[in-house]
Amino acid sequence: MRTRGAILLANIITGLVLGFTVSNIGFGDYSELNRMFTFQDPRMLFSFAGAVGIIVCAFALLRIRRTPGRIHAGVIPGAVLFGTGWAISGGCPAIPIIQVAGGYLPALVTIVGVAVGIRLCRWANARYFHLDRGSCGL
């Protein structure tokens, strides 16, 4: 039986393991990420590809299926903006949390930027775009 407490505990443990692993392989280091994005060092790219492969296998073993749905108009520009922000700031939204935990305080600027960006996205979507939020929840 799954209880809320057990799920919360599993999420905390998983988050700690993920943070530890991501930090140890270098994903929390801006210079490592910069070398990956500029194709100077393929090690991080291979680590990332390996992680994707592992999660695909885990999803297959656990029989987790994505529910089919359409891709809305915001996915492509959102993906481009996300990737650009990741390349500039040295981290996707989770990495700055790991960077701050590791003592790299400039990552707080990235965290503030993510929070402001989420607010701006919600505002712009409500005012101008009216995109279907789908499963993302914007």
Long-range contacts (C-beta under 8 A, 24 or more apart in sequence): 19-97, 19-98, 19-101, 22-94, 22-95, 22-98, 23-98, 23-101, 23-102, 27-91, 27-95, 27-98, 28-91, 28-95, 28-98, 28-99, 28-102, 28-104, 29-90, 30-90, 30-91, 30-99, 30-104, 33-86, 33-87, 33-90, 33-91, 33-95, 34-90, 37-86, 37-87, 67-135, 69-134, 69-135, 70-134, 72-131, 72-132, 72-134, 73-129, 73-131, 74-125, 74-129, 74-131, 85-113, 85-117, 89-113
